[in-house]
Amino acid sequence: MSVYLQATIEVRMTGMEPFCAAMKTIVEIMKEAGWTLRGAYLNQTGRLNTVVDIWELPDANALESGYRKLLEHPDFPEAGKLLEDTVVSETLVLLNAAPYFSAA
């Protein structure tokens, strides 16, 4: 059964453009790991330069295996450096779909 991962990422005030460039690479790598990006959103209120990504994972074990694939991928070092330079903080939360929700 799928699980969802909410990633709330605070980006430096001048870092949104390089962050988005890095995430294009990260999204492709995570697709290879079986993850699907279901939504990517920028805050309009609250802390500016905050991103919320919603990922669908095949199961909870895919969290660890996905990060392992990410770190081992040859394209990660460059993207990882951009993330290191632009991300202030990241909070990850695993979620299950509510019984009243249908993705159809």
C-alpha positions in Angstrom: 0.0 0.0 0.0 1.3 3.4 -0.9 2.4 5.9 1.7 2.9 9.6 1.3 5.8 11.8 2.3 5.4 15.5 3.0 8.6 17.4 2.7 8.5 21.0 4.1 11.6 22.8 3.0 12.7 26.3 4.0 14.9 27.8 1.3 17.3 30.7 1.7 15.8 34.0 0.5 18.2 34.2 -2.5 18.2 30.4 -3.1 14.9 29.6 -4.9 16.3 29.5 -8.4 19.2 27.1 -7.7 17.0 25.1 -5.4 14.5 24.5 -8.2 17.3 23.6 -10.6 18.6 21.0 -8.1 15.1 19.6 -7.5 14.6 18.9 -11.3 17.5 16.4 -11.0 16.3 15.1 -7.6 12.8 14.4 -9.0 14.3 12.3 -11.9 16.5 10.3 -9.6 13.6 9.6 -7.2 11.4 8.5 -10.1 14.0 5.8 -10.7 13.7 4.8 -7.0 9.9 4.3 -7.4 8.8 7.6 -5.9 6.2 9.8 -7.6 6.0 13.6 -6.9 2.3 14.3 -6.5 2.6 18.0 -5.8 5.1 20.7 -5.3 3.9 24.0 -3.8 5.4 27.4 -2.8 3.9 29.3 0.2 2.0 32.4 -0.5 1.5 33.2 3.2 3.6 32.3 6.2 7.3 32.0 5.8 8.2 33.0 2.3 10.5 30.7 0.2 9.0 27.6 1.8 8.3 24.6 -0.4 6.0 21.7 0.4 6.4 18.6 -1.7 4.1 15.6 -1.6 5.6 12.3 -2.7 3.9 9.0 -3.2 6.1 6.0 -2.1 5.3 2.3 -2.8 5.6 1.6 1.0 7.4 2.9 4.1 10.5 0.9 3.2 10.9 3.0 0.1 12.0 5.9 2.2 15.3 4.4 3.2 15.9 2.6 -0.1 15.1 5.8 -2.1 17.5 7.9 -0.1 20.2 5.2 -0.6 19.6 5.4 -4.4 19.7 9.1 -4.3 23.1 9.3 -2.5 24.6 6.6 -4.8 23.4 8.3 -8.1 26.2 9.9 -10.2 24.1 13.1 -10.7 23.5 13.6 -7.0 26.8 15.3 -5.9 26.1 18.4 -8.0 22.4 18.7 -7.1 23.3 17.9 -3.5 25.8 20.8 -3.3 23.0 23.1 -4.6 20.7 21.9 -1.9 23.4 22.3 0.7 23.9 25.9 -0.3 20.2 26.8 -0.5 18.2 24.8 2.1 17.8 26.2 5.6 15.8 23.3 7.0 13.7 20.3 5.9 11.0 18.5 7.8 9.8 15.1 6.6 6.5 13.5 7.6 5.2 10.1 6.5 1.4 10.1 5.8 -1.3 7.6 5.1 -4.3 8.6 3.0 -7.4 9.5 5.0 -10.3 7.1 4.5 -12.4 9.8 2.8 -9.8 10.5 0.1 -9.7 9.0 -3.3 -6.9 9.8 -5.7 -9.0 8.8 -8.7 
